[in-house]
Amino acid sequence: MAKFRRKARREIEAPVTAPENRHPFTPLQNYVPLTSSCSKLWYALREAIPVVDAAIYKTVRLTGGYSVRCSDEAAQKALDEILMNVPVGGNRRGIWAFTESYLEQLLTLGTAVGEIVTDSDGDPAGLYNAPPDNIELSRAENGFDIDINVRKGAETVKVPCGDLCFISVLNPDPGALCGNSMLKGLPFVSNILLKIYESIGVNWERAGNIRFAVTYNPKNDALDRAYARDRAEQIADEWSRAMKPGGEIRDFVAVGDVQIKVIGADSQIPDCEVPVRQMLEQIVAKTGLPPFMLGLSWSSTERMSSQQADALTSELESYRRILTPVILKICSAFLGAKGYSCPLEVEWDEITLQDELDRSRAMLYRAQANKLEKENK
């Protein structure tokens, strides 16, 4: 009777770019004031202004999906299974989840770092989005390449398996290692916008929650002047009972010269529509998205013009060009571990920003042009 040996389960190794200590107060223990990072600023900006956060998420979704193709049928089947079921960060699956987080980090910080996590045998087993606060970049010894370093306590250590890590930058300055965030240039404008919003909240707290000024003017006779304090206290007690919140509605009756005015009724809350729109126009212009995609109805129509669609399409295609080399490197590593070395190609889904009527009309014009071309030949 043949005996079958049970195949040993291969364990996934920990990512080398992961932080060493993961409790929430790590920055207090491992604080090294060597470099200044703006990551907290960009994430705080997204949290403070919902339009900025929505713009990044919409840009990630508008970039669209993709598929990876190869000429070998067996390799294509293995590749489809890998891309569909590859673990990402330990809590998600699929390469599309990885590229979405990777692009979101790229747009927010201007620099994104990822890693192919291996198992105990050294084969690729998962994908990991490296946290930016644990990463430092340095120029390699050849003066051209970039080394990825991680912080281990008070020192910085170069990643041992640099070929399993990859980095992408967005609009880098000449000679710079890191890229520029899509939010660059917005802190000043956003600071003004937050001041306006804060003043609106304070003014409405003052004017919306109405406060009253009750004034008692005693007459000139000696009796009124003698009991003015007692009458003022009685008026204050009765007014407090009449305006007591949560109780029944009561009338306030007073004898003498009593005046009741609303505090701040003479002053109006400043109109903030124009300055708020000016600040939001700067923010929307930086994101590259049409205003109506962010819930801003500034025009009489919500149809996207062909010029806006072309500009947005070029923006999305530039992001795709940044992601394509990363996708090819990941797929080549996973297929190489399976024994395949066929060439790969990334096929992106079509960007559809126009209405169905416009697409149908474009298809009709294209068919008519092909028909006329054949007739002329």
C-alpha positions in Angstrom: 0.0 0.0 0.0 1.5 3.3 -1.1 2.1 5.9 1.5 1.6 9.6 0.8 3.6 12.2 2.6 1.7 15.2 3.7 3.2 18.3 2.0 4.5 20.8 4.6 2.7 24.0 4.8 4.9 27.0 3.8 4.5 30.0 6.2 4.5 33.5 4.9 7.4 35.6 6.2 6.8 39.0 7.7 7.3 42.1 5.5 10.7 43.6 5.8 9.3 47.1 5.4 6.8 46.7 8.3 7.5 48.7 11.5 9.3 46.9 14.3 7.0 48.0 17.1 3.3 48.3 16.3 1.8 49.8 19.4 0.2 53.2 18.9 2.9 55.2 20.7 5.8 54.0 18.6 6.7 57.6 17.5 7.4 58.5 21.1 9.9 55.8 21.5 11.6 55.7 18.1 11.5 59.4 17.3 14.6 60.4 15.3 14.5 64.1 14.2 16.6 63.5 11.0 14.1 64.1 8.2 10.9 66.1 8.1 7.9 64.2 6.7 4.6 65.9 5.5 2.6 62.6 5.6 0.7 63.7 8.7 -0.1 67.1 7.1 -1.5 65.5 3.9 -3.7 63.0 5.9 -4.9 65.8 8.2 -5.8 67.8 5.2 -7.9 65.0 3.8 -9.6 64.5 7.1 -10.3 68.3 7.6 -11.7 68.9 4.0 -14.1 66.2 2.7 -13.8 67.5 -0.8 -10.0 66.6 -0.9 -10.7 63.1 0.5 -13.5 62.5 -2.0 -11.3 63.7 -4.9 -8.6 61.1 -4.1 -11.0 58.3 -3.8 -12.8 59.2 -7.0 -9.5 59.5 -8.9 -8.5 56.0 -7.7 -11.9 54.6 -8.9 -11.8 56.5 -12.2 -8.4 55.1 -13.0 -10.3 51.8 -13.7 -9.5 48.2 -13.6 -7.1 46.1 -15.7 -6.2 42.6 -16.7 -2.8 41.0 -17.4 -2.3 38.9 -20.5 0.4 36.5 -21.7 0.8 34.3 -24.7 1.0 31.0 -22.8 -2.4 29.5 -22.0 -1.3 27.6 -19.0 0.6 30.6 -17.6 -2.5 32.7 -18.2 -4.6 30.4 -16.2 -2.1 30.3 -13.3 -1.7 34.1 -13.5 -5.5 34.7 -13.3 -5.7 32.5 -10.2 -2.8 34.3 -8.6 -4.1 37.8 -9.3 -7.5 36.9 -8.0 -6.4 35.3 -4.7 -3.1 36.9 -3.8 -3.2 38.1 -0.1 -2.8 41.8 0.3 -1.8 43.2 3.7 -3.2 40.2 5.5 -6.9 41.4 5.3 -7.7 41.6 1.6 -7.2 39.6 -1.5 -6.5 40.4 -5.2 -4.0 42.6 -6.9 -6.6 45.2 -7.6 -6.9 45.9 -3.8 -3.2 46.4 -3.7 -3.0 48.8 -6.6 -5.9 50.9 -5.2 -4.1 51.4 -1.9 -0.8 51.9 -3.7 -2.4 54.6 -6.0 -4.1 56.3 -3.0 -0.8 56.5 -1.2 0.9 57.8 -4.3 -1.6 60.6 -4.8 -1.6 61.6 -1.1 2.1 61.5 -0.3 3.6 61.7 -3.8 5.6 58.5 -3.0 4.4 54.9 -2.7 6.4 51.9 -1.6 5.3 48.3 -1.9 6.7 44.9 -1.3 6.3 41.3 -2.5 6.2 39.2 0.7 7.7 35.7 0.4 7.0 32.5 2.2 9.5 30.3 4.1 10.8 28.8 0.8 11.5 32.3 -0.7 8.6 32.2 -3.2 6.3 35.2 -3.6 3.2 34.7 -1.4 1.6 38.1 -0.9 1.7 41.9 -1.4 2.2 44.6 1.2 1.7 48.4 1.2 4.6 49.8 3.2 3.7 52.5 5.7 5.4 55.8 4.8 6.5 56.7 8.4 8.8 53.6 8.5 10.6 54.2 5.2 13.6 56.3 4.3 15.1 56.6 0.8 18.7 57.1 0.0 20.9 57.4 -3.1 22.7 54.1 -4.0 26.4 53.8 -4.2 26.3 54.2 -8.0 24.8 57.6 -7.6 21.7 56.8 -9.7 19.6 54.0 -8.1 17.6 54.4 -4.9 18.0 52.3 -1.8 14.9 51.6 0.4 15.7 51.8 4.2 13.6 50.9 7.2 14.0 52.3 10.7 15.0 49.8 13.4 14.9 51.7 16.6 17.4 54.6 16.5 19.2 53.4 13.3 18.3 53.0 9.7 18.9 49.7 7.9 18.8 49.0 4.2 16.2 46.5 3.1 18.0 43.2 2.5 15.8 42.0 -0.5 15.6 45.2 -2.5 14.5 43.4 -5.6 11.2 42.5 -3.9 10.4 46.1 -3.1 9.3 48.7 -5.6 8.7 52.4 -5.4 6.7 54.9 -7.5 6.9 58.7 -7.4 4.5 61.4 -8.6 5.9 64.5 -10.3 9.3 64.5 -8.7 11.6 67.5 -8.6 14.8 67.2 -10.6 17.3 65.1 -8.6 14.8 64.5 -5.8 14.2 61.0 -4.4 10.6 61.5 -3.4 7.7 62.8 -5.4 5.2 65.6 -4.8 1.8 65.0 -3.4 -1.3 65.9 -5.5 -2.2 68.1 -2.5 0.9 70.2 -2.8 0.0 73.9 -2.7 -3.3 73.4 -0.9 -2.3 73.9 2.8 -2.4 77.7 2.5 -5.8 77.7 0.7 -7.2 75.1 3.0 -6.1 77.0 6.1 -8.2 80.0 4.9 -11.1 77.8 4.2 -11.0 76.1 7.6 -10.8 79.6 9.3 -14.0 80.5 7.4 -15.7 77.3 8.4 -14.6 77.8 12.0 -15.9 81.3 12.1 -19.3 80.1 10.7 -19.6 77.6 13.5 -18.7 80.1 16.2 -21.1 82.8 14.8 -24.0 80.3 14.5 -23.3 79.1 18.0 -23.6 82.7 19.2 -26.5 83.9 16.9 -28.3 80.6 16.5 -28.6 79.9 20.2 -30.4 83.2 21.0 -29.4 85.0 24.2 -31.5 87.9 25.7 -30.6 91.1 27.5 -33.3 92.0 30.1 -32.9 95.5 31.4 -34.9 97.0 34.2 -35.0 100.9 34.4 -36.2 102.1 37.8 -38.0 105.4 38.0 -36.6 108.5 39.7 -38.7 108.2 42.9 -37.1 107.0 46.1 -39.3 103.9 46.4 -38.2 102.4 43.1 -34.5 103.2 43.7 -34.7 101.6 47.1 -36.2 98.3 45.8 -34.4 98.3 42.5 -32.1 95.4 43.4 -34.9 93.2 44.8 -37.1 93.8 41.7 -34.2 93.0 39.4 -33.6 89.7 41.2 -37.3 88.9 40.9 -37.4 89.7 37.2 -34.3 87.5 36.7 -35.9 84.6 38.5 -39.1 84.9 36.6 -37.3 85.2 33.3 -35.2 82.1 34.1 -38.4 80.1 34.8 -40.0 81.3 31.6 -37.0 80.4 29.4 -36.2 77.1 31.2 -35.3 74.5 28.5 -37.4 71.4 28.4 -40.3 72.8 30.4 -43.7 74.1 29.4 -44.1 77.4 27.7 -44.7 80.3 30.2 -45.5 83.9 29.8 -43.3 86.5 31.4 -45.0 89.4 33.1 -43.1 92.3 34.6 -44.2 95.7 36.2 -42.3 98.8 35.4 -39.9 99.9 32.6 -38.5 96.5 31.4 -36.8 96.1 28.0 -35.9 92.7 26.4 -33.6 92.6 23.5 -31.8 89.8 21.6 -28.0 90.0 22.0 -26.4 90.4 18.6 -29.6 90.9 16.7 -28.4 94.1 15.1 -25.3 92.4 13.6 -25.6 89.9 10.7 -23.4 86.9 9.9 -21.1 87.8 7.1 -21.8 86.3 3.7 -19.2 83.6 3.1 -20.4 82.2 -0.2 -18.0 84.1 -2.4 -14.7 83.4 -0.4 -15.7 79.8 0.2 -16.2 79.3 -3.5 -12.9 80.9 -4.4 -11.1 78.6 -2.0 -12.9 75.5 -3.3 -12.2 76.5 -6.9 -8.5 76.4 -6.1 -8.9 73.0 -4.5 -10.9 71.5 -7.3 -8.5 72.9 -9.9 -5.7 71.1 -8.1 -7.5 67.7 -8.1 -8.3 67.9 -11.9 -11.9 66.6 -11.4 -15.0 68.4 -12.7 -16.9 70.2 -9.9 -20.1 68.2 -10.2 -18.1 64.9 -9.5 -17.4 66.3 -6.1 -21.0 67.4 -5.4 -20.5 71.1 -6.3 -23.2 72.5 -8.6 -21.6 75.6 -10.0 -22.9 75.4 -13.6 -26.3 75.2 -15.0 -25.7 71.8 -16.5 -24.0 68.7 -15.2 -22.9 67.3 -18.5 -19.2 67.0 -18.9 -17.8 68.8 -21.9 -15.5 67.0 -24.3 -12.6 69.3 -23.2 -13.0 68.4 -19.6 -13.3 64.7 -20.5 -10.1 64.8 -22.6 -8.2 66.6 -19.8 -9.4 64.1 -17.1 -8.6 61.2 -19.4 -5.1 62.4 -19.8 -4.7 62.6 -16.1 -5.9 59.1 -15.5 -3.7 57.7 -18.3 -0.7 59.3 -16.6 -1.5 57.4 -13.4 -1.9 54.2 -15.4 1.6 54.7 -16.9 3.0 54.9 -13.3 1.2 51.8 -12.2 1.9 49.6 -15.2 5.6 48.8 -14.4 4.7 47.9 -10.9 2.0 45.5 -12.1 4.3 43.9 -14.6 7.0 43.4 -11.9 4.5 41.8 -9.5 3.2 39.4 -12.2 6.6 38.5 -13.5 7.8 37.6 -9.9 4.7 35.4 -9.3 4.9 33.7 -12.7 8.7 33.2 -12.3 8.1 31.3 -9.1 5.7 29.0 -11.0 8.3 28.4 -13.8 6.9 30.6 -16.5 8.9 33.3 -18.3 6.5 34.5 -21.0 6.1 38.2 -21.8 3.3 40.1 -20.1 1.0 42.9 -21.1 -1.3 45.0 -19.0 -4.7 45.8 -20.7 -6.5 48.6 -19.0 -10.3 49.0 -19.1 -11.6 51.7 -21.3 -12.1 55.1 -19.6 -15.8 55.9 -20.1 -16.6 59.5 -19.0 -19.1 60.5 -21.7 -22.8 59.8 -21.8 -24.1 56.7 -23.6 -25.6 58.9 -26.3 -22.2 60.4 -27.0 -20.5 57.0 -27.1 -23.2 55.7 -29.5 -22.8 58.7 -31.7 -19.1 58.2 -31.8 -19.5 54.5 -32.7 -21.9 55.5 -35.5 -19.5 58.1 -36.9 -16.7 55.5 -36.8 -18.7 52.9 -38.7 -19.7 55.4 -41.3 -16.1 56.4 -41.8 -15.1 52.8 -42.2 -17.9 52.3 -44.7 -16.9 55.3 -46.8 -13.2 54.2 -46.7 -14.1 50.8 -48.1 -16.3 52.3 -50.8 -13.6 54.6 -51.9 -11.1 51.8 -52.2 
